[in-house]
Amino acid sequence: MEKIPKNEVPDIAYYAFTAREHTAEQFKDKNKDVLEETLSDLNRLYALKIACISYGSDFSKSPKFDAFSIFIKALEILVSALHLATHRQIIEAFALIRLSLESGATAFHIVVCEEAFALYCKGSYKSTHSITHAKEVVPIIGQLWGALSNIAVHINSRAHGPFYQPSDDNEGTIGTIEFPLAGRSEKLGQDLSVLTAISLVSNIILRLFEESLLEKSNQYKGWLQFPGTLHSYTCPTDKIIGQLYDKFIKIPDAFES
């Protein structure tokens, strides 16, 4: 292991804050267009929640009251994942993206299943069970949830290291442990991968929200309506999910050594 002179080692405040601030600036400059697209996707979810509040949607009774709270938390978790993504803390960001996805699925599940809501109220609900039920609305959610689990939640050498590559003479391997003291640079596909994942999960949560908390419009065929109001809403969410999922699975594997 190579030695580092003590005078070149930054203090903990630089490592914890300054280095990440520099990384975030670089990330935003490099990914300006994709970041705008991701914020636009998050805004669809954000705007729908604000509209529900502004129009006075009737979520006063459980389980919809509880589900609305979980859906808000799912959005907050995604925004936290976005902050981590700009710091290029990719594993941490993907872990939160998975948590947000599971939160959205849970909110959907407790609305459509009385038994699930009863268990949720008792504190004995298993949120991982929600993914199976959410497949009825978003078929690809199981594959995505599994991929996120393998990437970020289950500890593995591909994501957590050390990282190995052939030696110059191809007679052996050289191991590397990442300890970025002065900020993180991008690995192939990581920036695009994490931003696309945030966009994808945001739209999946939006779709689950539509299915569980909104009602069919009495005024416009194929539209949805905010419960307890005359306000209607429509969005091609299924189409957007399909496009983003196709994009996500074609991005180079960010954790391929």
VOBA-1610 file (N, C-alpha, C; in pm, whole numbers, padded with zeros to 5 digits, always signed):
BEGIN
Met+00085-00119+00000Met+00000+00000+00000Met+00089+00124+00000Glu+00061+00217-00091Glu+00143+00338-00103Glu+00119+00431+00015Lys+00226+00495+00059Lys+00217+00590+00168Lys+00178+00728+00115Ile+00109+00804+00198Ile+00073+00942+00166Ile+00138+01033+00270Pro+00214+01132+00227Pro+00274+01225+00325Pro+00166+01291+00410Lys+00192+01304+00539Lys+00092+01360+00630Lys+00048+01500+00590Asn+00141+01577+00534Asn+00105+01715+00497Asn+00016+01722+00374Glu-00009+01608+00308Glu-00097+01605+00192Glu-00236+01549+00226Val-00256+01512+00351Val-00383+01456+00393Val-00475+01568+00441Pro-00591+01588+00378Pro-00683+01694+00421Pro-00748+01660+00555Asp-00794+01762+00625Asp-00862+01736+00752Asp-01003+01685+00724Ile-01070+01642+00830Ile-01199+01577+00815Ile-01305+01674+00760Ala-01297+01801+00795Ala-01394+01899+00745Ala-01383+01914+00593Tyr-01261+01914+00542Tyr-01242+01921+00396Tyr-01295+01795+00329Tyr-01262+01681+00389Tyr-01306+01553+00333Tyr-01458+01541+00334Ala-01521+01587+00443Ala-01666+01570+00459Ala-01747+01673+00384Phe-01694+01795+00369Phe-01774+01902+00310Phe-01713+01962+00183Thr-01592+02016+00194Thr-01534+02091+00083Thr-01513+02005-00040Ala-01459+01885-00022Ala-01435+01797-00136Ala-01565+01761-00206Arg-01670+01741-00129Arg-01799+01706-00189Arg-01861+01826-00259Glu-01840+01945-00205Glu-01890+02065-00271Glu-01823+02084-00407His-01693+02058-00413His-01620+02068-00541His-01671+01964-00640Thr-01694+01842-00589Thr-01746+01736-00676Thr-01884+01773-00730Ala-01969+01830-00644Ala-02104+01868-00686Ala-02100+01975-00794Glu-02010+02071-00781Glu-01997+02175-00884Glu-01958+02114-01018Gln-01860+02023-01013Gln-01816+01957-01136Gln-01927+01872-01196Phe-01999+01802-01110Phe-02110+01716-01155Phe-02216+01798-01226Lys-02255+01910-01167Lys-02361+01994-01224Lys-02318+02055-01356Asp-02192+02095-01366Asp-02142+02151-01492Asp-02141+02046-01603Lys-02097+01926-01568Lys-02082+01821-01668Lys-02216+01764-01714Asn-02314+01761-01623Asn-02440+01693-01651Asn-02559+01789-01654Lys-02536+01910-01697Lys-02638+02013-01690Lys-02768+01971-01757Asp-02761+01921-01878Asp-02881+01886-01954Asp-02956+01769-01891Val-02884+01663-01854Val-02948+01546-01795Val-03006+01580-01658Leu-02935+01664-01584Leu-02983+01706-01453Leu-03114+01783-01466Glu-03125+01866-01568Glu-03251+01939-01592Glu-03364+01841-01622Glu-03335+01737-01697Glu-03436+01636-01728Glu-03481+01564-01600Thr-03386+01533-01515Thr-03418+01465-01389Thr-03502+01554-01299Leu-03467+01681-01291Leu-03546+01775-01211Leu-03688+01789-01267Ser-03699+01782-01399Ser-03831+01789-01462Ser-03915+01667-01423Asp-03853+01551-01419Asp-03925+01430-01378Asp-03966+01439-01231Leu-03876+01485-01147Leu-03910+01503-01005Leu-04021+01605-00988Asn-04021+01706-01074Asn-04122+01811-01063Asn-04262+01759-01094Arg-04272+01659-01182Arg-04404+01601-01208Arg-04464+01542-01080Leu-04378+01472-01005Leu-04423+01412-00880Leu-04451+01520-00775Tyr-04361+01616-00767Tyr-04376+01727-00672Tyr-04503+01807-00702Ala-04522+01843-00829Ala-04636+01925-00869Ala-04769+01855-00843Leu-04773+01723-00862Leu-04896+01649-00836Leu-04933+01655-00689Lys-04835+01642-00603Lys-04862+01650-00459Lys-04908+01790-00419Ile-04843+01892-00476Ile-04883+02030-00448Ile-05025+02055-00498Ala-05057+02000-00616Ala-05192+02017-00671Ala-05296+01953-00578Cys-05265+01836-00525Cys-05357+01768-00433Cys-05386+01857-00311Ile-05282+01920-00260Ile-05298+02007-00144Ile-05374+02135-00183Ser-05335+02195-00295Ser-05395+02321-00339Ser-05543+02306-00372Tyr-05579+02192-00433Tyr-05718+02170-00472Tyr-05803+02116-00357Gly-05738+02082-00246Gly-05812+02029-00132Gly-05859+01887-00153Ser-05775+01805-00214Ser-05811+01665-00236Ser-05844+01596-00103Asp-05943+01510-00108Asp-05990+01445+00014Asp-05912+01316+00040Phe-05806+01329+00121Phe-05731+01214+00168Phe-05743+01204+00320Ser-05855+01249+00372Ser-05869+01264+00517Ser-05883+01131+00590Lys-05925+01027+00519Lys-05947+00899+00584Lys-05835+00801+00551Ser-05805+00715+00649Ser-05707+00609+00626Ser-05771+00501+00541Pro-05694+00432+00456Pro-05547+00435+00448Pro-05490+00542+00354Lys-05577+00617+00284Lys-05524+00715+00189Lys-05446+00826+00259Phe-05489+00862+00379Phe-05417+00963+00456Phe-05275+00916+00484Asp-05261+00790+00526Asp-05130+00732+00556Asp-05046+00721+00429Ala-05110+00679+00321Ala-05039+00661+00194Ala-04985+00794+00142Phe-05064+00899+00155Phe-05019+01030+00109Phe-04892+01072+00183Ser-04888+01045+00312Ser-04769+01075+00392Ser-04648+00996+00342Ile-04668+00869+00310Ile-04557+00785+00262Ile-04510+00834+00125Phe-04603+00871+00040Phe-04566+00922-00093Phe-04483+01050-00082Ile-04518+01137+00013Ile-04438+01258+00035Ile-04297+01220+00079Lys-04287+01125+00171Lys-04155+01080+00216Lys-04075+01018+00102Ala-04141+00945+00012Ala-04073+00886-00103Ala-04008+00993-00189Leu-04078+01105-00209Leu-04021+01216-00286Leu-03902+01276-00213Glu-03915+01297-00083Glu-03805+01354-00005Glu-03680+01266-00012Ile-03700+01136-00007Ile-03587+01043-00015Ile-03520+01053-00152Leu-03599+01067-00258Leu-03542+01081-00393Leu-03461+01208-00405Val-03508+01317-00346Val-03433+01442-00350Val-03301+01427-00274Ser-03303+01355-00163Ser-03179+01327-00090Ser-03084+01243-00176Ala-03140+01149-00251Ala-03058+01068-00342Ala-02994+01156-00448Leu-03066+01255-00494Leu-03011+01346-00595Leu-02892+01423-00538His-02903+01468-00415His-02790+01537-00352His-02668+01445-00345Leu-02688+01321-00303Leu-02577+01226-00297Leu-02520+01199-00436Ala-02608+01194-00536Ala-02562+01171-00674Ala-02468+01282-00719Thr-02499+01406-00685Thr-02413+01517-00726Thr-02276+01509-00657His-02270+01442-00543His-02142+01421-00474His-02070+01297-00528Arg-02135+01231-00622Arg-02087+01104-00678Arg-02072+00995-00572Gln-02158+01001-00471Gln-02169+00893-00373Gln-02273+00796-00430Ile-02229+00718-00529Ile-02321+00644-00612Ile-02390+00531-00536Ile-02317+00455-00458Ile-02377+00345-00383Ile-02483+00398-00288Glu-02449+00506-00216Glu-02542+00564-00121Glu-02667+00616-00192Ala-02647+00678-00309Ala-02760+00730-00386Ala-02853+00617-00430Phe-02794+00509-00482Phe-02876+00397-00527Phe-02950+00331-00410Ala-02889+00328-00292Ala-02957+00272-00175Ala-03082+00354-00142Leu-03072+00486-00151Leu-03188+00570-00124Leu-03292+00559-00236Ile-03246+00545-00359Ile-03340+00528-00471Ile-03424+00401-00448Arg-03359+00295-00406Arg-03432+00170-00376Arg-03530+00191-00263Leu-03488+00262-00158Leu-03576+00289-00044Leu-03698+00370-00088Ser-03676+00468-00175Ser-03786+00548-00225Ser-03883+00464-00306Leu-03828+00377-00391Leu-03912+00287-00471Leu-03998+00199-00383Glu-03938+00142-00279Glu-04011+00055-00187Glu-04115+00134-00108Ser-04084+00259-00078Ser-04181+00344-00007Ser-04304+00368-00093Gly-04282+00400-00220Gly-04394+00421-00310Gly-04479+00296-00326Ala-04413+00182-00336Ala-04486+00055-00349Ala-04566+00025-00222Thr-04509+00059-00107Thr-04579+00039+00020Thr-04704+00125+00028Ala-04692+00252-00011Ala-04807+00342-00009Ala-04919+00286-00095Phe-04884+00237-00213Phe-04983+00175-00301Phe-05045+00052-00236His-04963-00033-00178His-05009-00160-00123His-05108-00141-00009Ile-05080-00048+00082Ile-05169-00034+00198Ile-05304+00027+00160Val-05312+00090+00042Val-05440+00142-00006Val-05524+00031-00068Val-05461-00055-00144Val-05536-00156-00219Val-05557-00286-00142Cys-05491-00301-00029Cys-05500-00427+00047Cys-05526-00397+00195Glu-05644-00434+00244Glu-05681-00408+00383Glu-05587-00479+00481Glu-05550-00600+00448Glu-05461-00676+00538Glu-05325-00608+00551Ala-05274-00557+00438Ala-05145-00487+00441Ala-05154-00362+00529Phe-05264-00289+00518Phe-05281-00168+00599Phe-05290-00203+00748Ala-05360-00311+00780Ala-05372-00354+00919Ala-05235-00387+00978Leu-05153-00457+00899Leu-05018-00490+00944Leu-04933-00364+00958Tyr-04950-00270+00865Tyr-04876-00143+00871Tyr-04909-00069+01001Cys-05036-00066+01038Cys-05078+00002+01160Cys-05023-00066+01285Lys-05009-00198+01279Lys-04958-00274+01393Lys-04805-00266+01405Gly-04740-00220+01298Gly-04594-00213+01298Gly-04528-00343+01258Ser-04606-00435+01200Ser-04551-00565+01162Ser-04552-00586+01011Tyr-04573-00478+00936Tyr-04578-00487+00790Tyr-04437-00506+00732Lys-04424-00593+00635Lys-04297-00617+00565Lys-04301-00544+00431Ser-04231-00432+00421Ser-04242-00348+00303Ser-04192-00415+00176Thr-04104-00514+00189Thr-04055-00583+00069Thr-04168-00657-00004His-04275-00692+00069His-04387-00761+00006His-04463-00670-00090Ser-04445-00540-00075Ser-04520-00445-00158Ser-04480-00452-00305Ile-04357-00493-00332Ile-04307-00494-00470Ile-04389-00589-00557Thr-04423-00706-00504Thr-04502-00803-00580Thr-04637-00744-00620His-04700-00672-00530His-04832-00615-00558His-04822-00497-00654Ala-04713-00421-00645Ala-04695-00306-00733Ala-04672-00348-00878Lys-04629-00474-00898Lys-04609-00525-01035Lys-04738-00521-01117Glu-04852-00525-01048Glu-04980-00522-01119Glu-04997-00391-01196Val-04932-00285-01148Val-04942-00154-01211Val-04818-00123-01293Val-04701-00157-01238Val-04573-00131-01306Val-04497-00263-01314Pro-04512-00338-01422Pro-04455-00473-01432Pro-04304-00480-01412Ile-04231-00375-01450Ile-04084-00382-01442Ile-04030-00350-01302Ile-04117-00320-01207Ile-04069-00275-01076Ile-03989-00383-01005Gly-04026-00510-01023Gly-03953-00618-00957Gly-03810-00629-01005Gln-03791-00622-01135Gln-03656-00629-01192Gln-03571-00511-01145Leu-03632-00394-01145Leu-03558-00274-01104Leu-03522-00281-00957Trp-03616-00319-00873Trp-03592-00330-00729Trp-03481-00431-00701Gly-03483-00543-00772Gly-03379-00644-00755Gly-03243-00594-00796Ala-03238-00520-00908Ala-03111-00465-00955Ala-03055-00364-00855Leu-03141-00278-00802Leu-03096-00179-00704Leu-03048-00246-00577Ser-03115-00353-00538Ser-03072-00429-00419Ser-02933-00486-00440Asn-02911-00546-00556Asn-02781-00607-00585Asn-02670-00503-00596Ile-02703-00387-00650Ile-02603-00282-00668Ile-02561-00222-00534Ala-02661-00187-00452Ala-02630-00098-00340Ala-02661-00150-00201Val-02754-00243-00188Val-02796-00284-00055Val-02720-00408-00008His-02708-00507-00097His-02633-00627-00062His-02484-00598-00084Ile-02405-00611+00020Ile-02263-00578+00012Ile-02195-00674-00086Asn-02123-00616-00183Asn-02058-00699-00285Asn-01932-00632-00334Ser-01841-00712-00387Ser-01709-00661-00426Ser-01716-00568-00547Arg-01814-00590-00636Arg-01822-00506-00757Arg-01855-00362-00722Ala-01938-00343-00621Ala-01978-00208-00585Ala-01896-00150-00470His-01851-00236-00378His-01785-00187-00258His-01633-00208-00258Gly-01584-00284-00354Gly-01441-00302-00366Gly-01387-00412-00277Pro-01254-00435-00280Pro-01157-00364-00367Pro-01178-00398-00515Phe-01113-00320-00600Phe-01131-00334-00744Phe-01001-00387-00805Tyr-01014-00488-00890Tyr-00898-00557-00946Tyr-00893-00540-01098Gln-00770-00530-01147Gln-00747-00526-01292Gln-00617-00601-01322Pro-00601-00649-01445Pro-00479-00724-01478Pro-00354-00639-01461Ser-00246-00702-01419Ser-00119-00631-01409Ser-00065-00602-01549Asp+00034-00515-01558Asp+00087-00476-01689Asp+00138-00594-01768Asp+00192-00694-01700Asp+00245-00812-01771Asp+00141-00923-01787Asn+00017-00893-01740Asn-00093-00990-01750Asn-00065-01121-01677Glu+00030-01117-01584Glu+00064-01237-01510Glu-00010-01245-01376Gly-00075-01136-01341Gly-00146-01133-01213Gly-00249-01021-01213Thr-00292-00982-01096Thr-00390-00874-01083Thr-00339-00769-00985Ile-00389-00649-01001Ile-00356-00538-00911Ile-00486-00490-00846Gly-00485-00484-00715Gly-00603-00441-00642Gly-00595-00293-00606Thr-00710-00227-00612Thr-00718-00085-00578Thr-00832-00063-00480Ile-00804+00015-00376Ile-00908+00056-00281Ile-00931+00205-00297Glu-01054+00244-00323Glu-01084+00386-00342Glu-01099+00456-00208Phe-01028+00567-00192Phe-01040+00653-00074Phe-01019+00796-00122Pro-01118+00851-00193Pro-01101+00983-00257Pro-01102+01096-00155Leu-00986+01149-00125Leu-00973+01251-00022Leu-01009+01390-00071Ala-00999+01412-00202Ala-01019+01548-00254Ala-01133+01555-00355Gly-01230+01465-00343Gly-01343+01466-00436Gly-01341+01344-00526Arg-01451+01322-00596Arg-01467+01204-00679Arg-01479+01242-00826Ser-01413+01165-00911Ser-01430+01181-01055Ser-01529+01075-01103Glu-01582+01094-01222Glu-01684+01002-01274Glu-01622+00874-01326Lys-01689+00763-01299Lys-01658+00638-01366Lys-01757+00623-01482Leu-01721+00542-01577Leu-01801+00524-01697Leu-01948+00498-01664Gly-02034+00588-01710Gly-02178+00567-01699Gly-02241+00599-01566Gln-02162+00628-01462Gln-02220+00645-01330Gln-02314+00766-01321Asp-02272+00880-01371Asp-02355+01000-01360Asp-02489+00979-01431Leu-02483+00934-01554Leu-02604+00913-01632Leu-02691+00805-01569Ser-02629+00700-01518Ser-02702+00588-01460Ser-02783+00633-01339Val-02721+00707-01248Val-02791+00744-01125Val-02898+00848-01152Leu-02874+00941-01243Leu-02976+01041-01276Leu-03096+00978-01346Thr-03068+00884-01435Thr-03176+00814-01504Thr-03258+00730-01406Ala-03190+00668-01310Ala-03260+00588-01209Ala-03353+00676-01125Ile-03307+00795-01090Ile-03393+00886-01013Ile-03515+00925-01095Ser-03495+00957-01223Ser-03608+00991-01310Ser-03706+00875-01322Leu-03652+00755-01340Leu-03735+00636-01357Leu-03819+00609-01232Val-03755+00609-01117Val-03826+00580-00992Val-03927+00690-00960Ser-03893+00813-00992Ser-03988+00923-00970Ser-04117+00899-01048Asn-04105+00853-01172Asn-04224+00828-01253Asn-04298+00702-01210Ile-04225+00603-01160Ile-04292+00484-01106Ile-04376+00521-00984Ile-04319+00602-00896Ile-04394+00647-00779Ile-04514+00729-00820Leu-04495+00813-00921Leu-04607+00891-00974Leu-04719+00800-01022Arg-04684+00694-01094Arg-04784+00601-01146Arg-04857+00530-01032Leu-04786+00489-00929Leu-04848+00424-00814Leu-04939+00520-00739Phe-04898+00646-00734Phe-04980+00750-00673Phe-05111+00765-00750Glu-05099+00774-00882Glu-05218+00789-00967Glu-05316+00675-00943Glu-05262+00554-00937Glu-05347+00435-00930Glu-05414+00420-00794Ser-05350+00465-00687Ser-05401+00440-00553Ser-05476+00558-00492Leu-05441+00681-00528Leu-05500+00796-00461Leu-05592+00881-00548Leu-05580+00873-00678Leu-05667+00950-00765Leu-05785+00864-00813Glu-05886+00929-00867Glu-06006+00860-00912Glu-06026+00883-01062Lys-06108+00799-01124Lys-06140+00820-01265Lys-06223+00946-01280Ser-06189+01025-01380Ser-06260+01151-01402Ser-06400+01127-01455Asn-06495+01203-01403Asn-06632+01197-01451Asn-06654+01287-01572Gln-06554+01372-01599Gln-06568+01471-01706Gln-06495+01431-01834Tyr-06374+01373-01816Tyr-06290+01346-01933Tyr-06251+01198-01936Lys-06284+01132-02044Lys-06253+00991-02058Lys-06102+00968-02059Gly-06057+00873-01978Gly-05914+00841-01971Gly-05836+00930-01878Trp-05900+01032-01821Trp-05833+01123-01728Trp-05859+01076-01584Leu-05783+01134-01492Leu-05802+01107-01350Leu-05852+01234-01282Gln-05905+01216-01163Gln-05964+01329-01090Gln-05913+01331-00947Phe-05888+01451-00895Phe-05848+01466-00756Phe-05971+01441-00668Pro-05963+01345-00576Pro-06081+01307-00498Pro-06139+01424-00419Gly-06272+01434-00423Gly-06339+01540-00350Gly-06339+01674-00421Thr-06291+01677-00548Thr-06285+01801-00624Thr-06338+01776-00765Leu-06346+01884-00845Leu-06384+01872-00986Leu-06263+01887-01078His-06144+01888-01020His-06022+01906-01097His-05974+01772-01154Ser-05938+01775-01282Ser-05893+01653-01350Ser-05745+01662-01386Tyr-05688+01548-01422Tyr-05543+01537-01443Tyr-05515+01425-01542Thr-05413+01444-01625Thr-05368+01335-01713Thr-05219+01348-01736Cys-05154+01234-01755Cys-05010+01232-01781Cys-04976+01096-01843Pro-04894+01092-01949Pro-04858+00964-02012Pro-04751+00889-01933Thr-04780+00861-01806Thr-04678+00809-01714Thr-04625+00673-01758Asp-04713+00584-01802Asp-04669+00450-01844Asp-04567+00459-01959Lys-04594+00546-02054Lys-04504+00564-02168Lys-04368+00616-02123Ile-04371+00713-02031Ile-04245+00770-01980Ile-04164+00665-01906Ile-04230+00582-01826Ile-04162+00475-01754Ile-04093+00380-01851Gly-04164+00342-01956Gly-04106+00252-02056Gly-03983+00311-02122Gln-03989+00437-02157Gln-03877+00504-02222Gln-03756+00513-02129Leu-03780+00548-02004Leu-03670+00561-01908Leu-03610+00426-01873Tyr-03693+00324-01862Tyr-03640+00191-01830Tyr-03551+00139-01944Asp-03596+00159-02067Asp-03515+00119-02183Asp-03382+00193-02184Lys-03384+00320-02148Lys-03262+00399-02142Lys-03170+00350-02030Phe-03228+00320-01915Phe-03149+00279-01798Phe-03075+00148-01823Ile-03142+00050-01881Ile-03078-00081-01897Ile-02973-00081-02009Lys-02969+00024-02090Lys-02870+00032-02198Lys-02745+00109-02157Ile-02747+00170-02039Ile-02631+00246-01993Ile-02520+00148-01954Pro-02394+00176-01989Pro-02284+00087-01950Pro-02283+00061-01801Asp-02250-00062-01762Asp-02247-00099-01621Asp-02145-00016-01546Ala-02195+00069-01457Ala-02107+00159-01383Ala-02018+00086-01285Phe-02047-00041-01256Phe-01971-00113-01153Phe-01892-00228-01213Glu-01878-00227-01344Glu-01796-00330-01409Glu-01650-00296-01386Ser-01576-00387-01332Ser-01435-00361-01304Ser-01351-00376-01430
//
